[in-house]
């Protein structure tokens, strides 16, 4: 069994047990989990190996890549600007981004951006990691692109384009990048970066698909690509899993195009070009304590007004996802419990947050006054809603 380090309130010993069990059963290489309950840090655990190539151990301050957990931060930045009166969430985007009206997109609202209804789940051409670092250019490219469905007519996960759509709200209306805005406005005292400096990148955990025993969990380019279809226990049976597997490997499918373009380049999502750029949909480096600290502050009303958060949590869309094919549910940027945000029954009504490819999760619950974050570096097989994360979240709610 890997030696798990850190602190855990005895009342939450079940979380430590679940975390240690993940290591003991070979489901982890390195990982961290943190929990705040009632504003108090009750779990801050880490363990395993941060870099499988060198054997470097995971430390208390080891940041890890959060994939789409980043989206909750980008959404919060956009919502804070709306709260301050910079724009209307349900008003037309063309009020502050006139060029976006091309190809019949003039009816698009910021709410469509935040709830994956914009109809632009993927770029129309291959985009490199270097190109993706130019946020204004990528936003302009999307503004000129024809939508794949009428904005507002259904939803489909905008896995990467979300960042240059929702992120443009922040860039245009604050004059700062998402990363700059987040650090200046509500994450300056947290170990959390959307666009990390080189010293943070140097000590970050390295993503891998290589199991502790040496075998690969699933074939992926560079071993660090977004993970494959959801676990069977969350799906709709063999037919749905076969459909997802086919879509994931089909270069022309919306799922494949949305997940893999821009491509992160050499080293996958360990690529410093990606980590420095801080893609606003999937570019965050953070510790589990840092990500949980963000949700702690959000739930406590220190970032958004409680009424703003409650409104943003309300599901704007629920049901079949045009990109991911399984059912998903989104408020204004936040995932709600669904097949892509897997939670125990006790969390179904009031939990919100975002999962990330590979297994990561950030979760808040204002009713329970709860904040949870989990970050692994061994890529899970699930596209979203990893069972390692589910076991930890279930243990947290069982302890309440």
C-alpha positions in Angstrom: 0.0 0.0 0.0 1.2 3.5 -0.8 2.0 5.7 2.2 -0.7 8.3 2.3 0.3 11.5 4.0 -1.5 14.6 5.3 -4.3 15.2 7.8 -7.8 13.8 8.2 -10.4 14.6 10.9 -11.4 11.3 12.6 -15.0 11.9 11.6 -13.9 11.7 7.9 -11.8 8.6 8.3 -13.9 6.9 5.6 -12.4 9.3 3.1 -8.9 8.3 4.1 -9.9 4.6 3.9 -11.3 5.1 0.4 -8.2 7.0 -0.7 -5.9 4.4 0.6 -8.0 1.7 -1.0 -7.5 3.3 -4.4 -3.7 2.9 -4.0 -3.9 -0.5 -2.5 -6.0 -1.8 -5.4 -3.7 -0.4 -8.0 -6.0 2.4 -9.2 -3.6 5.2 -8.4 -0.1 6.3 -9.2 -0.2 9.6 -7.3 -3.1 11.7 -6.2 -4.5 14.2 -3.6 -7.9 14.9 -2.1 -9.0 17.8 0.1 -12.3 18.5 1.8 -13.7 21.6 3.6 -16.8 21.1 5.8 -18.4 24.2 7.4 -15.4 26.2 6.2 -13.0 24.0 8.1 -10.4 21.8 6.3 -11.2 18.3 7.4 -9.3 16.3 4.8 -6.0 17.1 3.2 -4.4 13.9 1.9 -1.8 13.0 -0.7 0.3 10.1 -1.7 2.1 8.1 -4.3 4.3 9.2 -7.2 4.1 12.5 -8.9 6.5 11.6 -11.7 6.6 8.0 -12.9 9.8 8.6 -14.8 11.9 9.8 -11.9 10.0 8.4 -9.0 9.5 11.8 -7.4 7.0 11.5 -4.6 3.8 13.5 -4.4 4.2 16.3 -1.8 1.8 18.6 0.0 2.4 21.4 -2.6 2.4 19.2 -5.7 0.1 20.8 -8.3 -1.7 18.6 -10.8 -3.5 19.2 -14.1 -7.2 19.7 -13.5 -8.5 19.3 -17.1 -12.1 20.5 -17.3 -12.3 21.4 -13.6 -10.9 24.6 -15.0 -14.3 25.4 -16.6 -15.9 26.2 -13.2 -13.2 28.9 -12.6 -13.8 30.4 -16.0 -17.6 30.4 -15.4 -17.2 32.0 -12.0 -15.1 34.8 -13.5 -17.7 35.4 -16.2 -20.5 35.3 -13.6 -18.7 37.8 -11.3 -18.5 40.3 -14.2 -22.3 39.8 -14.8 -22.9 40.4 -11.2 -21.0 43.7 -11.4 -23.2 44.8 -14.3 -20.7 44.4 -17.1 -23.1 42.5 -19.4 -26.4 40.6 -19.3 -26.1 36.8 -19.1 -29.2 36.3 -21.2 -28.5 39.2 -23.5 -27.0 38.9 -27.0 -23.3 38.3 -27.2 -23.2 40.8 -30.1 -23.8 43.6 -27.6 -20.1 43.4 -26.6 -18.7 41.1 -29.3 -20.2 42.4 -32.6 -18.2 40.1 -34.9 -19.7 37.1 -33.3 -23.0 37.5 -35.2 -21.5 35.9 -38.3 -23.3 32.8 -39.9 -26.6 33.4 -38.0 -25.1 33.4 -34.6 -26.5 36.8 -33.7 -29.0 35.2 -31.3 -26.3 33.7 -29.2 -26.3 34.7 -25.5 -23.6 34.4 -22.9 -25.9 31.8 -21.2 -25.5 29.7 -24.4 -21.7 29.9 -24.0 -21.8 29.0 -20.3 -24.3 26.1 -20.8 -22.7 24.5 -23.9 -25.5 25.6 -26.3 -23.5 27.7 -28.6 -23.2 25.1 -31.4 -19.4 25.4 -31.7 -18.1 22.3 -29.9 -15.0 22.0 -32.0 -12.8 24.1 -34.3 -13.4 23.5 -38.0 -9.6 23.0 -38.7 -6.8 21.4 -36.7 -5.3 23.8 -34.2 -1.9 23.4 -32.6 -0.9 23.9 -29.0 1.1 27.0 -30.0 -1.9 28.5 -31.8 -4.1 27.7 -28.8 -2.0 30.0 -26.7 -3.3 33.0 -28.7 -6.7 33.5 -27.0 -7.8 36.5 -29.1 -7.1 34.7 -32.3 -8.9 31.6 -31.3 -11.9 33.6 -30.2 -11.9 35.4 -33.5 -11.7 32.1 -35.3 -14.8 30.8 -33.5 -16.7 34.1 -34.1 -16.2 33.6 -37.8 -17.1 29.9 -37.8 -20.5 28.5 -38.8 -22.3 26.7 -35.9 -23.0 23.0 -36.0 -26.6 23.6 -34.7 -28.7 26.6 -34.1 -27.5 28.2 -30.8 -29.9 27.4 -28.0 -31.3 24.4 -29.8 -30.0 21.7 -27.6 -26.6 21.3 -25.8 -23.4 19.6 -26.6 -20.2 19.6 -24.5 -17.8 22.3 -25.8 -14.8 20.4 -24.3 -12.1 22.9 -25.4 -13.8 25.7 -27.4 -15.8 26.6 -24.2 -12.6 28.3 -23.0 -12.3 30.7 -25.9 -16.1 31.4 -25.8 -16.8 31.9 -22.1 -13.3 33.2 -21.7 -13.9 35.9 -24.2 -16.5 37.3 -21.8 -13.7 37.8 -19.3 -11.1 39.1 -21.8 -13.3 41.6 -23.5 -15.1 42.9 -20.4 -12.2 43.0 -17.9 -9.2 43.5 -20.2 -7.5 40.5 -18.5 -7.0 36.9 -19.4 -9.0 34.4 -17.4 -5.9 33.4 -15.5 -5.1 37.0 -14.6 -8.7 37.7 -13.6 -9.0 34.6 -11.4 -5.8 35.2 -9.5 -6.6 38.9 -9.0 -10.2 38.5 -8.0 -10.6 35.3 -6.0 -7.8 32.8 -6.1 -4.7 34.9 -5.3 -4.1 33.1 -2.0 -4.7 29.6 -3.4 -2.2 27.2 -5.1 -4.1 27.5 -8.3 -3.0 28.8 -11.7 -4.7 29.0 -15.1 -1.4 29.7 -17.0 1.3 28.6 -14.6 4.8 30.0 -14.2 7.8 27.7 -15.0 8.7 27.0 -11.3 5.1 25.7 -10.7 5.3 23.6 -13.9 8.6 22.1 -12.8 7.1 20.7 -9.6 3.8 19.6 -11.1 2.6 16.0 -11.2 3.2 14.3 -14.6 0.1 12.7 -16.2 0.4 9.2 -17.4 -1.7 6.2 -18.4 0.9 3.8 -17.0 -0.4 1.7 -14.1 1.7 1.2 -11.0 2.4 -2.4 -12.1 3.8 -1.2 -15.4 0.9 -1.8 -17.9 -1.0 0.8 -19.8 -4.6 1.4 -18.8 -5.6 2.3 -22.3 -3.8 3.2 -25.5 -3.6 6.9 -25.9 -1.2 9.2 -27.8 1.5 10.2 -25.3 -0.4 8.5 -22.5 -2.0 11.7 -21.5 -4.9 12.2 -23.8 -8.4 12.8 -22.4 -9.7 9.4 -21.3 -12.2 7.2 -23.1 -15.9 6.4 -22.6 -17.6 6.3 -19.3 -17.5 3.3 -17.0 -20.1 0.6 -17.7 -21.6 1.0 -14.2 -22.6 4.6 -15.2 -23.7 3.9 -18.8 -26.8 2.6 -20.6 -25.5 -0.9 -21.3 -23.2 -2.5 -23.9 -24.9 -0.7 -26.9 -24.2 2.7 -25.5 -20.7 1.8 -24.5 -20.0 0.5 -28.0 -21.4 3.7 -29.5 -19.2 5.8 -27.2 -16.1 3.8 -28.0 -16.8 4.1 -31.7 -17.3 7.8 -31.5 -14.2 8.4 -29.4 -12.0 6.6 -31.9 -13.7 8.1 -35.0 -11.7 11.2 -36.1 -14.8 12.6 -37.7 -17.1 12.3 -34.8 -18.2 15.3 -32.8 -16.9 13.7 -29.6 -13.4 13.1 -31.1 -13.2 16.5 -32.7 -14.3 18.3 -29.5 -11.9 16.4 -27.2 -8.8 16.4 -29.3 -8.6 19.8 -31.1 -6.5 21.7 -30.2 -4.1 18.9 -29.7 -1.7 19.5 -26.8 1.3 18.4 -28.8 4.4 16.6 -27.6 4.1 15.3 -24.1 0.3 15.6 -24.2 -1.1 17.7 -21.3 2.4 17.7 -19.7 3.5 20.0 -22.5 4.8 23.3 -20.9 3.3 25.2 -23.9 -0.2 24.2 -22.7 0.5 24.7 -19.0 1.9 28.2 -19.6 -0.9 29.2 -21.9 -3.7 28.3 -19.4 -6.4 27.2 -21.8 -9.6 28.5 -20.1 -11.5 25.3 -20.6 -8.7 22.9 -19.6 -5.5 24.5 -18.5 -5.4 24.7 -14.7 -2.6 23.5 -12.4 -3.7 23.3 -8.8 -3.3 21.4 -5.6 -6.4 19.6 -4.2 -6.4 22.0 -1.3 -6.3 24.9 -3.7 -9.2 23.7 -5.7 -11.2 22.8 -2.6 -10.4 26.2 -1.2 -12.0 27.8 -4.3 -15.2 25.9 -3.7 -15.1 26.7 0.0 -15.0 30.4 -0.8 -17.6 30.1 -3.5 -20.0 28.2 -1.2 -19.4 30.7 1.6 -20.5 33.7 -0.6 -17.0 35.2 -0.7 -16.7 35.1 -4.5 -20.2 35.4 -5.8 -23.3 36.6 -4.0 -25.3 33.6 -2.7 -28.2 34.5 -5.0 -25.9 34.6 -8.0 -24.5 31.2 -7.3 -28.0 29.7 -6.7 -29.2 31.1 -10.0 -26.1 29.8 -11.8 -26.6 26.3 -10.3 -30.1 26.0 -11.7 -30.0 23.5 -14.6 -30.2 25.4 -17.9 -29.9 22.1 -19.9 -30.4 18.5 -19.0 -30.6 15.3 -21.1 -28.9 13.9 -24.2 -25.7 15.7 -24.9 -25.0 16.3 -28.6 -21.2 15.8 -28.1 -20.9 13.2 -25.3 -24.0 11.2 -26.3 -24.9 10.4 -22.7 -27.1 12.6 -20.6 -25.5 15.7 -19.1 -26.8 18.6 -17.0 -25.4 22.2 -16.8 -26.2 25.4 -15.1 -24.3 28.5 -16.0 -20.9 26.9 -16.4 -21.3 24.4 -13.6 -22.1 20.7 -14.0 -25.1 19.3 -12.1 -25.4 15.6 -11.0 -25.8 13.5 -14.1 -24.0 10.7 -16.0 -21.1 13.1 -16.5 -21.1 14.4 -12.9 -21.6 11.2 -10.8 -22.6 11.9 -7.2 -24.2 9.9 -4.3 -28.0 10.4 -3.7 -27.3 12.8 -0.8 -25.7 15.3 -3.3 -28.2 15.1 -6.1 -30.2 18.2 -5.2 -27.5 20.7 -4.1 -24.1 19.6 -5.4 -22.5 21.4 -8.3 -19.0 21.7 -9.8 -17.1 20.1 -12.6 -15.3 16.9 -13.5 -12.1 16.6 -15.6 -10.9 14.0 -18.1 -8.7 11.5 -16.4 -10.6 11.5 -13.1 -10.3 14.9 -11.4 -13.3 16.6 -9.7 -14.2 19.8 -8.0 -17.4 20.0 -6.1 -19.3 22.4 -3.9 -22.6 22.0 -2.0 -24.0 25.2 -0.4 -26.7 23.2 1.5 -24.1 20.9 3.1 -21.5 23.8 3.3 -19.1 21.4 1.6 -16.2 21.7 -0.8 -14.3 18.7 -2.3 -11.4 18.3 -4.7 -9.6 15.3 -6.0 -6.7 15.2 -8.5 -4.9 12.1 -9.8 -2.1 11.8 -12.3 -3.0 8.3 -13.5 -5.5 8.8 -16.3 -8.7 7.0 -15.7 -10.7 5.2 -18.4 -13.8 7.4 -18.0 -14.5 10.4 -20.1 -16.0 12.0 -17.1 -17.2 11.0 -13.6 -14.4 8.7 -12.6 -15.3 6.0 -10.0 -12.3 6.8 -7.9 -13.7 10.3 -7.4 -17.1 8.9 -6.8 -15.9 6.7 -4.0 -14.2 9.6 -2.3 -17.3 11.9 -2.7 -19.5 9.1 -1.4 -17.3 8.8 1.7 -17.4 12.5 2.3 -21.2 12.6 2.3 -21.4 9.5 4.5 -19.3 11.3 7.1 -21.6 14.4 7.3 
